[in-house]
Amino acid sequence: MRGRFASRYATVRVLPTAAPASDRVAAAPARRTAGPLGHPGRRPRAARRRLRVRWGRLVAIVLGVYLAAGLVAQQVAYGQAQRELRALRAEVQRVAEENRALRERIQFLRGGEYIDAAARERLGLIRPGETVIQIVEPGAAGTSE
């Protein structure tokens, strides 16, 4: 038996006692509920059954769903932050490598080797005691034919 009285009441079948065998029908007998002392009680109200809201369970379920959704949102945000952190670390490493290369270039440009090479190449200067050899291609010496 279902319902809120299921634990306190037992189902009792009432059978007719004085009916002749020819009047008996093979249908199931009517059911009545017995009270706590075995007295016949009221019939179950099947027509009046309605959905009973159990507020404690409802609040617990809603709270559980809310917390689960919050946990999922936090995990998604954590994953995005981790991806962003990896990208930023890679960017920092790339910029540090570029910075190191630029510092080496600055040292080279400030050093005497670059100044010496630039003076020789751009201005055609030579050191004392050096001999300059220029290769002139035929036809480019100033004679026109």
Buried (B, 14 or more C-beta within 10 A) or exposed (E): EEEEBEEEBEEBEEEEEEEEEEEEEEEEEEEBBBEEEEEEBEEBEEEEEEEEEEEEEEEEEEEEEEEEEEEEEEEEEEEEEEEEEEEEEEEEEEEEEEEEEEEEEEEEEEEEEEEEEEEBEEEEEEEEEEEEEEEEEEEEEEEEE
